[in-house]
Amino acid sequence: MTNISFYKLAGDQTTGFSLICQLVKKSLALGQQVLCLVPDDNAVKLLDSYIWQLQSSSFIPHGIGNKSAPVAISCDSDPGDHHQILINLQHSIPTWFSRFDRVIEIIYQDDDYEQAKRENFLFYKQRGYALSYHDLSEKFSG
């Protein structure tokens, strides 16, 4: 069964991007592929740009679109061949989430977004998924 992790942050989407980079690095070190599912094309471009601006010692091999590996940034409604790690920045849960070994839901400060993530948590909980919650709002600054 898919494991679901929620990470709560103090800050905006950019803080979320910073955490994504750390989580992606850990996943890559374990030999896992990652699909970063973002809300729209603008967020795809922003996350791609953010990753390219990291220090050269922090290179993350990634690409745009669900066919990219080992790290894909996409807003597509199709996960492609990905099935290991899904980092979901969309408000809603994709219908195919359960094909992944692990789903990571990032919560940053935005009222509508936070409410959507509360609803996502309830959805997973009501269906019996293994949930973990990490409040990094005082520990992680990006």
C-alpha positions as CSV (number, residue, x, y, z in Angstrom):
1,M,0.0,0.0,0.0
2,T,1.2,3.5,-0.8
3,N,2.7,5.4,2.1
4,I,1.6,9.1,2.4
5,S,3.7,11.8,4.0
6,F,2.7,15.4,4.7
7,Y,5.3,18.1,5.2
8,K,4.0,21.4,6.7
9,L,6.1,24.5,6.1
10,A,6.1,28.2,7.1
11,G,6.5,30.1,3.9
12,D,5.3,30.2,0.3
13,Q,5.6,27.9,-2.7
14,T,9.3,28.8,-3.0
15,T,9.9,27.3,0.4
16,G,8.1,24.3,-0.9
17,F,10.5,24.1,-3.8
18,S,13.5,24.2,-1.5
19,L,12.1,21.2,0.5
20,I,11.3,19.4,-2.8
21,C,15.0,19.7,-3.8
22,Q,16.1,18.1,-0.5
23,L,13.6,15.3,-0.7
24,V,14.5,14.7,-4.4
25,K,18.2,14.5,-3.5
26,K,17.5,11.9,-0.8
27,S,15.3,9.9,-3.2
28,L,18.0,9.9,-5.9
29,A,20.6,8.7,-3.4
30,L,18.3,5.7,-2.8
31,G,18.0,5.1,-6.5
32,Q,14.4,6.2,-6.7
33,Q,12.7,8.1,-9.5
34,V,10.5,11.1,-8.6
35,L,7.5,12.8,-10.3
36,C,7.0,16.3,-9.1
37,L,3.3,17.1,-9.9
38,V,2.7,20.8,-9.9
39,P,-0.5,22.8,-10.6
40,D,0.2,24.3,-14.0
41,D,2.7,25.2,-16.7
42,N,3.8,28.3,-14.8
43,A,4.7,26.2,-11.7
44,V,6.6,23.7,-14.0
45,K,8.7,26.6,-15.2
46,L,9.3,28.0,-11.8
47,L,10.4,24.7,-10.2
48,D,12.6,24.0,-13.2
49,S,14.2,27.4,-12.9
50,Y,14.6,27.0,-9.1
51,I,16.4,23.7,-9.6
52,W,18.8,25.1,-12.2
53,Q,19.7,27.9,-9.8
54,L,21.0,25.5,-7.1
55,Q,24.7,25.4,-6.4
56,S,26.5,23.4,-9.0
57,S,27.5,20.9,-6.3
58,S,23.8,20.2,-5.9
59,F,23.0,19.2,-9.4
60,I,19.6,17.4,-9.8
61,P,19.1,15.6,-13.1
62,H,15.6,16.5,-14.1
63,G,13.4,17.3,-17.0
64,I,10.0,18.8,-17.9
65,G,7.2,16.3,-18.7
66,N,6.2,13.0,-17.4
67,K,8.6,11.1,-19.6
68,S,11.7,12.6,-17.9
69,A,13.8,10.6,-15.6
70,P,15.1,10.2,-13.0
71,V,13.2,13.4,-11.9
72,A,10.2,14.7,-13.8
73,I,8.4,18.0,-13.3
74,S,4.9,17.9,-14.8
75,C,1.4,19.2,-14.5
76,D,0.1,16.4,-16.8
77,S,-2.9,14.3,-15.9
78,D,-0.8,11.2,-16.8
79,P,2.1,10.0,-14.6
80,G,3.9,8.3,-17.5
81,D,6.0,5.4,-16.3
82,H,6.6,6.8,-12.9
83,H,5.6,4.7,-9.9
84,Q,8.1,5.3,-7.0
85,I,7.9,8.8,-5.5
86,L,5.2,11.3,-6.2
87,I,5.6,14.8,-4.8
88,N,2.1,16.4,-5.1
89,L,1.9,20.2,-5.2
90,Q,-1.5,20.2,-6.8
91,H,-4.6,21.0,-4.7
92,S,-6.2,17.7,-5.6
93,I,-5.1,14.1,-5.4
94,P,-4.5,12.4,-8.8
95,T,-6.7,9.4,-9.4
96,W,-3.6,7.3,-10.1
97,F,-1.7,8.1,-6.8
98,S,-1.9,4.6,-5.5
99,R,0.4,3.3,-8.2
100,F,3.2,5.0,-6.3
101,D,5.3,3.6,-3.4
102,R,5.2,6.9,-1.7
103,V,3.2,10.1,-2.0
104,I,4.6,13.3,-0.5
105,E,2.2,16.2,0.0
106,I,3.9,19.6,0.7
107,I,1.9,22.2,2.6
108,Y,2.9,25.8,2.4
109,Q,1.2,28.9,3.6
110,D,-1.8,29.8,1.4
111,D,-5.3,29.5,2.9
112,D,-7.0,27.8,-0.1
113,Y,-4.0,25.4,-0.6
114,E,-3.8,24.5,3.1
115,Q,-7.6,23.7,3.1
116,A,-7.2,21.5,0.1
117,K,-4.3,19.6,1.8
118,R,-6.5,19.1,4.9
119,E,-9.1,17.5,2.7
120,N,-6.4,15.4,1.0
121,F,-5.3,14.2,4.5
122,L,-8.8,13.2,5.4
123,F,-9.3,11.4,2.0
124,Y,-6.2,9.2,2.7
125,K,-7.1,8.7,6.3
126,Q,-10.6,7.5,5.6
127,R,-9.3,5.0,3.1
128,G,-6.7,3.5,5.6
129,Y,-3.5,4.7,4.0
130,A,-0.4,4.8,6.2
131,L,0.1,8.5,7.0
132,S,3.0,10.5,8.5
133,Y,2.9,14.2,9.3
134,H,6.0,16.3,9.7
135,D,5.6,19.9,10.9
136,L,8.7,21.7,9.7
137,S,7.2,25.2,10.1
138,E,9.7,26.1,12.8
139,K,12.7,24.0,11.6
140,F,12.8,24.5,7.8
141,S,13.4,27.9,6.2
142,G,14.4,26.8,2.8
